[in-house]
Amino acid sequence: MFIYIVYILLTPIIWFILLLSSFFNSKIGEHWNDLWFSINSAAREIKKNNLNKKTVLFHAASAGEFEQLVPILSLIDKKKFYIVQSFFSPTIFKKQPVQNLYDCFCYHPFDFVLSSYIFFKKIKPDYYIINRHDIWPSHILMAKFLKIKIFFINANLYKQSNRLKFPFKNFNKLLFKQFDKILSPSKRISKNINELVNSNIVKTTGDSRFDQINQRMKKNKFIFFKNTTNQSKKIIMGSILKSDYKIIFNFLKTYFPNGDKSLMDKKIKLIIVPHEVDRQSVSELQKKLKKISIISKLYSSEQNNNLPNSLIVDKIGILADLYKYADFVYIGGGFEAGVHSVIEPSIYGSIITYGPNINILDEAVEMTKKKIGFIVKNHLELINYFNFVNDEEKILNIKKLTKNYVMKNTGASRKIITELFN
């Protein structure tokens, strides 16, 4: 509790920093400026259209977390429940995705006691459902004070999390005890959560992302490129950060010593998808490729949808669908805080590699153990795994194993719905 008291005492400073940041950071500014307009708008919609249903507030901080909610939202009985969807990121808020999955939406406020109180009093939810890991103490404690049922679904708590370390562990024990139920993706994560709370409120239901990825694959009929023949192999480097540049460009320089000529000689198509698609990030990638004699084109400029030897994808939201073209995948983030989604390409049976920081992502740990995902620590190891691409028998075997892994883990969304509203 001492930590929370300190947190509360720092609130005026945090508020001032956010206010100041809103003038310089466009994302914070958009959230700050539109927050209460969106909440008031949602409150009016609820008052006008609720019709005595139970109000369920789902929270997803980002686009990725909302994608994880999609198969769950699609299963909810809208005749019984009125669904309010909150977002934190302006990117997903502005996109306003798949509105038929919920009745209204709004921004989620910053974690201040007064903001939390006003927010919950306006929305008046019967259920407050947090997805993945966006847990904030004032919101949790205020929801409990107002007697709102609180659920934590697809809960992610990895072994090295600061929540399990001194001096934060005791405070997180207090925080996690406020949940009515915690639904975990795996027994490994359930075991971590049990260090904070009694096991009787923790259930292992699986991860709804497997359902989402399976559904997305079935709907993925879009033809991105016209000239994708089986005669060329395709490398996708997805969700790339600057921390991945060293291994990527050492690999490209070594494996394609003559740049574009080597790509053509080896019949390889290269697709790079940066995590941030702003002009500066894309321009920097183009310059680095040019230095090793690879002339890249931008996805936005390829009006005829032809796939060049080297392509930089400067559009958000399509990476998961692009993976259907991949024979070999390198996923970014593994040399920073943690590797990004490894199961998006798994449904297509690609050879999947990533950096060593995988503990934050349970499925990356599992895939590495099953030898259907591969850690690479340097460009020579990346070359070693890339050589799998020329081994058709190994490709077919890994394709089968990775697809089976995804399909075996589907069905979590229905289990989660049962636990929430049984």
N, C-alpha and C positions, 0 to 999 in steps of 0.2 A: 504493500500500500504506500510505503514511503516513496517508491519510484513514481507512482501516479500523482502523489502530492507535488513532487518536484515538477512533473509534467504539467500539472495544472498551473503552478506558479510561473512556468515559462510560457503559458498561453499568450499573454499580451505581446511578448517578444516574437513568438511564432506568427501571430496574427499580423504584426507590423511587417515582418519579413515577407510574408505572402502578399500583402498589399503592395509592397515595394516591388516584388518580383512580377506582379501582374502588369507592370508598365514595360517590362523588358522581355518577359517570357510570354509568347503568344498563347501557349496552351493554358498556363495559369491564368492569364488575362481573360481568355474566353470563358473558362470555368467560373472565375470570380464575377464577371459581368452578367452572366446568364443564369447563375445558380438559382436565385430566389424567384426569378420570373418563371423558370421551368418548374420549380416546386409548387408555386401558387397555381400555375396552369394545371398541373397534375391533380392538385387538391380539388380544383373546380370540377375536373372530369370525374373524379371519384364520387364527389357529392351528387353529381347529376346522373351518373350511370351505374352506380354500384348495385342498386336494386337488392339490398339485403344479402349480398354474397359476402363470404369471408374475403378480406383483403390480404393479398400475399405480396410482400415486397421482396423481389429478388435483386441482389446487388452483384454487378460485374464491373470490376474496375476498368477493364480494357477489352479490346476486340477479341483477343484470344479467350478471355474468360467468358465473354458472351457466347462465343461459338460453342464452348463447353456446355452452356445452358440450353442451347437450341433443342436438342433431343428431349430434354426434360420438359421444357415449356410446351413442346408439341404434344405431350401426353396428358397435360393437365385438363381436367374437366372444366371448361370455361362457364358451364352452367352453374357450377358450385362456387367457383373462385374468381375473384376480380384481381387481375395480375398487374402490378406496378413494377416496371423495370427501371432501376437506377444505374447510372454510369458515372465513372469518375473522369475518364479520358475524353477530352473534346473530340478526338479523332473518331471514336465510335459514336459519340453523342450526335455529331453532325451528320454522320452517315445514316442514322435512324434505321437500323437494320430490321428487316422482316417484322413489320409492325403487327402483323396478324397473330404473332406469338404472344403479345401482351396487349393490355387495354390502354395503358398510358405509360409515359416514361418521363424521367427527369434526371437532373444531376444529383449526385450524392454529395452532401455538404462536407466541408473540412471538419476535422475532428475536434471541435470545440464544444464544451458542455452546453452552452446556450443554443448554438446552432443545432446540436443533436436534439435537444428538447423541442425546439420549434418545428424541426423537420418531422419528428415522429407524431407530434400533436396535429400537424397539418395532414399528413398522409394517413394516420390512424391505422396502421397495419395490424392484423391479427398474427401474422407470421413475418419474421424478418429472417431471410435466408441469404447467407453469405457464401459465395463460391470461391473455392481455391485457396486464397490466403490473404484477402484484404480485410484483416481484422484490426479495428481501432478501438482503444479502450473506452473512450467517452461514449461512442455509439453503442457498444455492447452493454455497458453499465446503465446507460439511460434507457435502453430498450427493456432491460430487466426491471428497472425501477417502474416503468410504465406497464409492466406485466404483459409484454409482448413475447410470444414464443420465439426463441432464437435457435436457428439451426445452422450448422457449418457443414456444407456438402463438398464433395471432392476435396476434402481437407488435405492440404499438403504440409507436412512437417518433417523435414529431413533431419537426420541424426546430428548434423553439424550446425543446426539452426541456433541462433543466439537465444531463442526462446527457451532452450533447454540448458542454458549456461548461467552461471552466476554473473551478475546479480539479478538477472531478469527472470530466472526460473520460478521463484516464489510468486512474483507478480503474475506471471502467466498461468500459474496454477489457479489463482483467484479469478483470472479472466476466463479461462476455459471452463471453470465450474458454472459459469453463467449460462452456458449453452444447454438447451433442453436435449439436444442430440447432436452427435458428431458422426458424420458418415465419411468413411475413409476409402481411398482407392485400393489399398492393399493391406495385407497383414503386417508388412514391414512398417508402413506408416502408422497403422493402428498401435503397434508396439511403441512407437515413439510418442504418440499422443497419450498413451497410458502412463507415461512418466509424469503427466500433468494432471490427469483426471482419472476417476474410477472407471474401470472398463465397462460398467453397466450402461453408460451413455454413449459408448463408442461402438459403431457397427461397421464392418467391412462390406461395402456394397459394390465396389469396383469404380471405375473411372468413366464418366459419361462421354469423355472425348473419343473413346473407341467407337461409341455409337455415332457420334457426330461425324467422324472421319469415314466410317462405313457408309453413312447416308450421303455424305458429300461425294464420295467416289461413285456411287450409283447414279447421282444426278450430273456427274461431270461428263457432259456430251459435247462441250464446246471445243471447236477446232481452233487452237491458237495459231498453228503454223501449217502451211499447205505442203511444204516439201520435207516432211519428216519421214524419210525412207528408212527401212531396216538396214540399209547399207552403212549407215553412220551410227556410231555410239554417241550417247549424250551424257555430258557431265553437268549436273546442277550443283552450284554452290549457293546454298540457301540461307537467308537471314544472316548475312555476313557482317561482322563488326570489324573495326580497325585492328582489334587484337588478333584477328584471324589472318591479317594481311601477310605476315611473315611466312607462315606455313604455306599459304595459297600461292604467293608469288615465287617462292623458292621452288615449289612443286611445278608451277607452270614453266618457269625458266629452265628447269632441268628436264622435264618431260617433253617440252615443245621448244627445243633449242633454237629453232628457226622461226618461231612465232607462227604466223598464219600458214606458212608453207608446211610446217610440221603438223598443224591441225588438219590440213587437207590431205597430207600424205598418210596420216594415221586414221583418216576418216572419223574425226571427232568433232562434235559440235559442243561448244562451251556456253553455258547459260549461268550468269551471275546475278543473284538477287540480293542486293544490300538490305540490311535491316532498316536503314533510313534511306528514303529515296529523294531527299532534297537535292537541289542542284549541285551544291558543293560536294556532297558525298559521291554522287554519280560522276561528276567531272574528275574528281580525284582518282576514281577507279579507272576511268578512260585513260588518264595520263599514265598511270602505272602499267596498264596493259600495253600502251603504245611504246613504253620504254623497253619492253621485251618483244617488240615487233608484232603484237597482236592488236589489230585494228577492230574495235568493237562498234556495234551499232546499238541504238536504243530501241527498246520495245515500242515506245510511243511514236517513233518515227518510221517504223516498218509498216507502212500503210497496206502493203500487199500481203502481209502476214507470212512472208518468207522467213525461214530460220537461217540467219547468216552463220558463218563459222564461229563468231563470238558475239553474244548478245548480253546487254545489261538490261535487266527488267526494272524500269523506273515507274512502276505502278504498284500500289499496295493492294493486298487482299486476294491475289491470284496464285501465290506460291504453292499452296496446298494442291491446287488443280494442275499446276505445271508439272508436278512430280510424276504425273502419268507418263511423261516423255523420258524420264530419267533411267539410265542404266546404272549410273554411279552418282552418289550424293555425298557431298561434304556439308555438314550442318554447322552453322556458326554458333558462337557463344561459349564454346568449350574451353577457351583460353581466358575467359573473364568470369563473371558471376556464376554462369552455368549454361550448359548447352540448351538450345531452343528445341522445339518440338521434333522428336525423332519418329513419332508414329505416323505423321502425315505421309512421308514417303513409304512407310512400311506396307501400307495397304496395296501399293503398286509393286512390291517385291524388289526394290532397288538394293544395290550394295550400299550400305549406309555407314559413313564414318563421321567422327566428331572428335573434338579435343577432350582432354582428360577430366575436366570439371563436370562430372555427371551426377554427383550425389543429390543435387537439388531436384532432379527429375527421376522419379522412381522407375519409369519405364525404360529409361536409358540404362539404369543399373541392371534391370532385368534382361534387356536385350543383349547387353554386354556379356552377362553370365551365360546366356543361351547361345552366344556366338552368332547372333544374327545382326549385331551392330558392333562396330569396331572402333576402339580408341586409337587415335594417332597423335603422337607427341612431336613429330617432326615431318619434314617433307619427304624423307626417304621411306618412312612408314606409310605415308599417303600413297606414294608410288607403288609400294608393295601391294596394298589393297586394291589400288586401281587396276593392277594387272589381272585381278579377278575377271574384269570385264571381257577379257579374251578367252575365258574358260566357260564355255556355254553350259557344261554340265554343272559346274559350281553355281552359276547364275540361276539355273532352273531350280536347284536344290534350295538355295537361299530364298528365292522368290516364294517357293512353297512354304518354307518355314516361317517367313515373316508374315505372309498372309494368314497362315494358321494362327499365329500369335495374336494378331489383331482380332480375328473372328472369335477366338476363344474368350476374349475379354469383352465382347459386346454384351449388351443386356443390362448394363448397370443403371440406365435411366429409369427403367421400370421398377427396379429394386429401390431406387432413391425415392420415387413417387410413393411407393408403398410405405416406406418408413416415415415419410413426411406427413402423409394424409390418411393413414390407415384408420 
